[in-house]
């Protein structure tokens, strides 16, 4: 059986998944409807797995589908659904366009079993004990998300912001400038390392990342041992020409022994296409126990050594390139200068807890469940969600937090709760969200303009959607803010709007466990013009 | 009045005028300044937002009095908040649509609308209904979301506000129309036409930090004043402004004020709201700084009841 269409199908499906998944992260204009997110991401293994055990609903069964698929067909997940895997295929493909055929060859290598099963084992044990920290660092979907959010999106927005003023000059406002909030440089550490590793390994060694670092790859590899369809040699037809081996990005085809290591095979079908003799089969049948007709040519060791990491000039270029890129990003997102107030404020904001997004129940639930894929950060229309640096501790680096200096939570918006694929932020209806108290506003009178300058301001009360922050009489014409705790939802509008520097006169301290806020009271009001049909002037 | 009716009636009036002109002298028939003086302000009660504007602008001499053929018109509604039209935190979208239509009928080359919003701007534009209504009348929505759009100008008469960054659209416009909604306001008491112009500048925080009322009055002295002010008092937020908490903050006042003087507009609207204009500090300050006239007894007001 020699079915070339299988590879074409694999490429088509994988590109579709890659494009759709990327769009979710790159949609900086928030045009994609919320309902698409769960559909597109339903088959992502780690998010679906985590969500399943949170909501305990059979409707979140994506990871079961992947397991069944693997038991039938091998690791096709890694070749068609996993965005990080497909991204590596793309970079490997492109890099090979710039190399001779010979230089672009893959060679069979021994599996790095100790490394990959150790990583899988530690990740699994940690998970059993309730820590998702390693998953956060290693989950391929989340790493892909961060690559999109931290590198590709800023680039896209930068291009957008170059083009939009040019178009505005001819009165075309279809592209508008986007004010992307800068991500702290320190948070870039993990994404830079992972991106570097993924690019380097995919260009030099194909899918080595997936067969050493990735715990999902290792797990599905174990399952693949039992899969129904496998790649098998027809030893009678094989001439030992090594073409399949040269095409195998997993380096798992051992032509000498006529075996395929199914634990590392990502079922890309490249070997099927490469074999002109029909000697490589994707079949359910067991291999015939016959001796090979022709012994293969042994490949010389010198040929195998295609790449020597220690002396590679590309490495230096790569590191320099990354540094330049980082500098570029820092340049794009240079901090804005605010004019100072007449009298600088003196009392620092005292925040005991960071604020977690609505629907995340508690800091505990949120940090346990979130793999920091950054999708909610990209989906948030107000940029209030930003990656944390040390707010949740070192283990919570990159997990999103509500940053009220960057934005504030829109009262009517529940977008993050609808897009979160892992169940860290659980779905909320608009009405329910409006009574979730994520934190509480605290007023520092000594920092307030009304107190220090004796002039009216009221920016905080102006922005408050529930009037938990409202103005009360102070001196003569002056009014000063007051807070009502039981209707405050901790959305941060007051903190964001407060104009004092360096410290705000009103700030939100997070609730460790989210509480229920009361609904604001309503009262019937009179129309002042009702009594007369005339004009009051 | 439906749009179709409006067009039919306008055409009818035109035909009548044409027929009359063939009979006699042109000048005595059209309402030119020589025939009788135009009012300083038109105040309307009891109609729908679009109908009230038709009547008011007709009393003010028609839109052709303000917009000439081929001109670029910029309309500044209040689109500050991400709330639906019935909450009255933003200017009534139907009124904005009718103003855009009048501008085009008067021969405007293009009509643009924008606001530097408080809530997320794309959501405000959409959920206020204003984006849809402006576009349906052939107008264009322009973003105001980044500092790049704003150019620094000097306020020679400003006391606390000496320099401010203003949206380039306002500086480029041939005709600038300020269309606020009348609302209660936590810190400034009321927000009307002068306060609405906080949405054409970039750094609002500076105003809040440096005597908000004085800054509002300072900006009202800027020489690029609105050519026309239309105060929407159809749905009026009596409490919890400027954002409002629920629909119960709103009463149906069904009123409108059209004038060229922001201070007069704000004074008249304050009276409708039941507030003494002199008790609103920025109105008093603006009057004292000669940005306009809050003494309504000195004005020729056309009062229209529908």
Interface residues (C-beta under 8 A of the other chain):
Chain A: X29 X30 X165 X168 X171 X173 X176 X177 X178 X179 X338 X339 X341 X342 X381 X382 X407 X410 X411 X412 X413 X449 X453 X455 X456 X457 X458 X459 X461 X462 X463 X464 X465 X466 X467 X470 X471 X477 X479 X497 X499 X500 X520 X522 X523 X524 X525 X526 X527 X528 X529 X533 X534 X535 X536 X537
Chain B: X43 X45 X46 X82 X83 X110 X112 X118 X119 X120 X122 X123 X127 X140 X141 X142 X143 X145 X146 X148 X149 X185 X186 X187 X188 X203 X204 X205 X206 X208 X209 X210 X211 X212 X213 X214 X236 X238 X239 X240 X242 X243 X245 X246 X248 X249 X250 X251 X252 X253 X255 X267 X268 X271 X272 X273 X274 X281 X296 X301 X303 X305
